[in-house]
């Protein structure tokens, strides 16, 4: 497992942008699959995006609800993964969690919480209408 710390959340208006960051400990960050999930009050924790590195390069996958608006990226030199969120909507309001799969096999990806072994504490994103 690794230690993950999210930052960048806040209160914004609909249509605004935010960039979340997640700093990770660990010497082999580049081998981890990294993901973002979110949890609204009274709801389950839902998949948002994931990024992996394979021999062919970085691969990303998004939930349909954020596709075209959110972008996940990573900087392996800084042990950091980002989530750029554009055109935010009130329904994007949630606590956003960074997650790592430190045993990533190098193929495929997971959209389920059980696929990740390390979690950050979460950062609140609130979008007002």
C-alpha positions in Angstrom: 0.0 0.0 0.0 1.0 3.6 -0.5 0.0 6.9 1.2 -2.2 9.2 -1.0 -3.0 12.8 -0.4 -5.6 14.6 -2.5 -5.8 18.4 -2.9 -7.6 20.9 -5.1 -11.2 20.6 -4.1 -13.5 23.5 -3.4 -16.7 25.4 -4.1 -17.3 26.5 -7.7 -20.2 27.4 -9.9 -21.6 25.4 -12.7 -19.5 25.6 -15.8 -16.3 26.3 -13.9 -13.2 24.1 -13.8 -11.1 22.5 -11.0 -7.9 20.4 -11.0 -7.5 17.8 -8.3 -4.1 16.5 -7.4 -3.1 13.3 -5.7 0.4 12.9 -4.3 1.6 9.4 -3.7 4.4 7.9 -1.7 6.2 4.8 -3.0 9.3 4.2 -5.1 7.5 2.5 -8.0 4.7 4.9 -8.6 5.0 4.6 -12.4 3.9 0.9 -12.1 0.7 1.7 -10.2 -2.7 1.9 -11.8 -4.2 5.1 -10.5 -7.9 6.0 -10.3 -10.3 8.7 -9.2 -13.7 7.8 -7.5 -16.4 10.0 -6.0 -19.0 9.7 -3.4 -22.1 11.9 -3.0 -24.0 12.0 0.3 -26.0 8.8 0.7 -24.6 7.2 -2.4 -22.0 4.6 -3.1 -18.5 5.4 -4.2 -18.5 5.6 -8.0 -15.8 5.2 -10.5 -14.7 8.4 -12.3 -11.5 7.7 -14.2 -8.4 5.6 -14.3 -4.9 5.8 -15.8 -2.5 3.0 -16.3 0.9 2.6 -18.0 1.6 -0.3 -20.3 4.3 -1.0 -22.8 2.2 0.9 -25.4 2.0 4.0 -23.2 -0.6 5.6 -20.9 -4.1 4.3 -21.1 -7.1 6.2 -19.7 -10.7 5.2 -19.1 -13.7 7.3 -18.0 -17.1 7.0 -16.6 -19.7 8.0 -19.2 -20.9 10.8 -16.9 -17.6 12.6 -17.1 -16.3 11.6 -20.5 -15.4 14.7 -22.6 -15.3 16.9 -19.5 -12.7 15.3 -17.2 -9.1 14.4 -18.0 -6.9 12.2 -15.9 -3.1 12.5 -16.2 0.0 11.6 -14.2 3.5 12.9 -13.7 5.6 10.0 -12.6 8.6 12.3 -11.8 6.4 13.9 -9.2 4.5 10.8 -8.1 1.3 12.7 -8.8 -1.9 12.0 -10.6 -4.3 14.8 -11.6 -8.0 15.1 -12.5 -8.8 18.1 -14.6 -12.5 18.8 -14.4 -14.1 21.2 -16.8 -17.7 22.2 -17.4 -18.6 21.2 -13.9 -22.2 20.4 -13.1 -24.1 20.4 -9.8 -24.3 16.6 -10.1 -20.5 16.4 -9.9 -20.7 17.5 -6.3 -19.1 14.8 -4.2 -16.1 13.8 -2.1 -13.4 12.8 -4.6 -11.0 10.0 -3.7 -7.7 9.1 -5.3 -6.9 5.4 -5.4 -3.9 3.2 -6.3 -3.5 -0.4 -7.4 0.0 -1.1 -6.4 -0.1 -4.6 -7.7 -1.2 -3.7 -11.2 -0.4 -6.4 -13.6 0.3 -4.2 -16.6 -2.9 -5.0 -18.5 -6.5 -4.1 -18.3 -8.1 -1.7 -15.8 -10.5 -1.7 -12.9 -13.6 0.5 -12.4 -14.4 -1.2 -9.1 -13.3 -0.1 -5.6 -12.0 -3.6 -4.9 -9.5 -3.2 -7.6 -7.5 -0.7 -5.6 -5.6 -1.3 -2.4 -4.7 2.3 -1.3 -7.0 5.3 -0.8 -6.6 8.9 0.0 -8.7 10.8 2.5 -10.8 12.5 -0.1 -11.3 16.1 -1.1 -14.7 17.9 -1.3 -15.9 19.3 -4.6 -19.1 21.3 -4.5 -20.7 22.8 -7.6 -23.4 25.3 -7.2 -26.1 26.0 -9.8 
